[in-house]
């Protein structure tokens, strides 16, 4: 069974940074797609960033939603099985619950940035609040 546990959320002022972590346990597959989604108040889940992880645990092909491109960085630490989201220059509109998600035996296709239903496993989410 795969378990994803997010941490690192909090309340910050605009312009500051946060780094989210997602600890991964269990076997996802020989290669897989991992992603960060967020859910803003009153809205559905939207893709923020995705990354491919190959059979050697190497990550590549990072993709970002245009709203965070240049400010957020997704990264996977294979040694510790942790997915990160470094968030810089935070804006009030980044306020949301952030979730990590993964699906095995596929790399990330473009629809993995928009289709939450494409993912098999989800974490419980971590709240990020950015004040102006």
Residue, then its C-alpha position, 0 to 999 in steps of 0.5 A: x500500500x502506498x502512503x503519501x504524507x505532506x508537511x511544511x504548510x503554514x501561514x506566511x506573508x506575500x513574497x516569502x517562501x515555503x517548502x512542502x514535503x511529501x514523504x512516500x512509503x510503499x511501492x508505486x511502480x517501476x516508474x511513475x508520475x508524481x505531482x502537486x495539486x492545490x485546492x483553493x477555497x471554493x474551487x476544484x483541485x488544480x495541478x501545480x507541478x509534476x515530475x517523472x521518476x524512472x526505474x532508477x529513481x531519477x527525476x526529470x521532465x518537470x512541468x509547471x502550471x503557468x501561474x507558478x512557473x518561475x516561482x515554484x520548483x518540484x523535486x524528488x529525493x530518491x534517497x529518502x523518497x520525499x517529493x518537494x515543492x519549493x515555493x518562492x515569491x508567494x502570493x495571496x492567490x497561492x492560498x490553498x490546501x496542497x496535495x501530493x499525488x502519484x500514479x504508477x507505470x506511467x510518466x506524466x502526460x500533459x493531462x496529468x497536470x489537469x486531471x486529478x482523476x488520473x492519480x491513484x494515490x493522494x496525501x491528506x493535504x497541507x494548508x498554505x495561507x499567504x497574507x498580503 
